[in-house]
Amino acid sequence: MIASIEPLSAGYPLHDPSDPRHQYMTRLHQRFGEFLHKSSVSLRQQGEENTLDAVHALVRSIRTYMLEYGDSRDK
């Protein structure tokens, strides 16, 4: 038998899309995603001039962006 549990609220502070703070953070998240995309395109165009540090920083930033809640969990 598989146990079932009641859903729990995660306690995220901005869950109402009509809240201006939620809208601001959503726009900020969108802008950051566009910035990451432009950074990726720029690094690809540079070809062999890419440095490992720049690519590593970009990948870590994308990982944090994709988590949605902004905690990279990197040590």
Number of C-alpha atoms within 10 A of each C-alpha: 3 4 4 6 6 5 6 6 6 6 7 8 8 14 10 11 11 9 10 11 14 15 14 12 12 15 12 12 16 13 12 15 16 12 12 17 14 12 15 16 11 12 17 13 11 10 9 8 9 13 11 9 9 13 15 11 11 17 14 14 16 17 16 16 18 13 11 11 9 12 10 15 8 7 3
